[in-house]
Amino acid sequence: MRQPAILAAAALALAACASDAPPQAPLARAEQAIRSAEGVGAAQAAPLPLRIAQERLAAARSADDEARSRRLADEAVASAELAQAQAQAARSQQSLADLRRSAAGQSEATTRPGSPQ
């Protein structure tokens, strides 16, 4: 009877420790989010939110207070995710425009007099 209680207490203690992320984890998440945004072309398609993310990450690294560092890192993640979404949207818009041009070209080719139908 006593052993299950000890195991339960140990499990709760481990869970409590696991929920408190180490200080470097928010910074690592922000760095990864920025790399992901850069990887999809955010530097060209969404430079402002990408720059804000980079600035927030730099501020998080130099913050004296851990809570402030976490908040700034979270803001960096949010800005990087916005930059990534804007870059992906720009890429999708470009693909759509390319498809429309291609479809318009094919439509013209099939409606010309003397073209095989």
C-alpha positions as CSV (number, residue, x, y, z in Angstrom):
1,M,0.0,0.0,0.0
2,R,2.8,2.4,0.8
3,Q,4.8,1.7,-2.4
4,P,2.0,2.9,-4.8
5,A,1.7,6.1,-2.7
6,I,5.4,6.7,-3.0
7,L,5.3,6.0,-6.8
8,A,2.4,8.4,-7.2
9,A,4.2,11.1,-5.3
10,A,7.3,10.6,-7.4
11,A,5.3,10.8,-10.6
12,L,3.7,14.0,-9.5
13,A,7.1,15.5,-8.6
14,L,8.5,14.6,-12.0
15,A,5.4,16.0,-13.8
16,A,5.8,19.3,-11.8
17,C,9.5,19.5,-12.8
18,A,8.8,18.7,-16.4
19,S,6.2,21.5,-16.8
20,D,8.7,24.1,-15.8
21,A,10.7,24.5,-19.1
22,P,14.4,25.4,-18.8
23,P,15.2,29.0,-19.7
24,Q,16.9,28.0,-22.9
25,A,13.8,26.3,-24.3
26,P,11.9,29.5,-25.3
27,L,15.0,30.9,-26.9
28,A,15.5,27.7,-28.9
29,R,11.8,27.7,-30.0
30,A,12.2,31.3,-31.2
31,E,15.5,30.5,-33.1
32,Q,13.8,27.5,-34.8
33,A,10.7,29.6,-35.7
34,I,13.0,32.3,-37.3
35,R,15.0,29.6,-39.2
36,S,11.7,28.2,-40.5
37,A,10.5,31.6,-41.6
38,E,13.8,32.3,-43.4
39,G,13.6,28.9,-45.0
40,V,10.3,29.8,-46.8
41,G,11.6,33.1,-48.0
42,A,10.3,35.5,-45.3
43,A,13.3,37.7,-45.8
44,Q,11.9,38.8,-49.2
45,A,8.2,38.2,-48.7
46,A,7.7,39.3,-45.1
47,P,10.7,41.3,-44.0
48,L,9.0,43.4,-41.3
49,P,7.6,40.6,-39.1
50,L,10.9,38.6,-39.6
51,R,12.9,41.6,-38.4
52,I,10.6,42.1,-35.4
53,A,11.1,38.4,-34.5
54,Q,14.9,38.8,-34.7
55,E,14.8,41.9,-32.6
56,R,12.6,40.2,-30.0
57,L,14.9,37.2,-29.9
58,A,17.9,39.5,-29.3
59,A,16.1,41.3,-26.5
60,A,15.1,38.0,-25.0
61,R,18.7,36.9,-25.0
62,S,19.8,40.0,-23.2
63,A,16.9,40.3,-20.7
64,D,17.9,40.2,-17.1
65,D,14.6,38.8,-15.9
66,E,13.6,35.3,-16.8
67,A,9.9,36.1,-17.2
68,R,10.7,39.0,-19.5
69,S,13.0,36.8,-21.5
70,R,10.3,34.1,-21.9
71,R,7.7,36.8,-22.9
72,L,10.1,38.3,-25.5
73,A,10.9,34.8,-26.9
74,D,7.2,34.0,-27.2
75,E,6.7,37.3,-29.1
76,A,9.6,36.3,-31.3
77,V,7.9,33.0,-32.1
78,A,4.6,34.7,-32.9
79,S,6.3,37.2,-35.2
80,A,8.3,34.5,-36.9
81,E,5.2,32.4,-37.4
82,L,3.5,35.5,-38.9
83,A,6.4,36.0,-41.3
84,Q,6.3,32.4,-42.3
85,A,2.6,32.5,-42.9
86,Q,2.9,35.7,-45.0
87,A,5.7,34.2,-47.0
88,Q,3.7,31.0,-47.7
89,A,0.7,33.1,-48.7
90,A,2.9,35.1,-51.1
91,R,4.2,31.9,-52.6
92,S,0.6,30.6,-52.9
93,Q,-0.5,33.8,-54.6
94,Q,2.3,33.5,-57.1
95,S,1.5,29.9,-57.9
96,L,-2.2,30.9,-58.4
97,A,-1.2,33.7,-60.7
98,D,1.1,31.4,-62.7
99,L,-1.7,28.8,-63.0
100,R,-4.2,31.5,-64.2
101,R,-1.7,32.7,-66.8
102,S,-1.1,29.1,-68.0
103,A,-4.9,28.4,-68.2
104,A,-5.5,31.7,-70.1
105,G,-2.8,30.7,-72.6
106,Q,-4.3,27.3,-73.1
107,S,-7.7,28.8,-73.5
108,E,-6.5,31.2,-76.2
109,A,-4.8,28.4,-78.0
110,T,-8.0,26.3,-78.2
111,T,-10.2,29.2,-79.3
112,R,-8.0,30.4,-82.2
113,P,-9.5,29.8,-85.7
114,G,-7.9,26.8,-87.3
115,S,-6.7,25.3,-84.1
116,P,-7.4,21.6,-83.6
117,Q,-10.2,20.9,-81.3
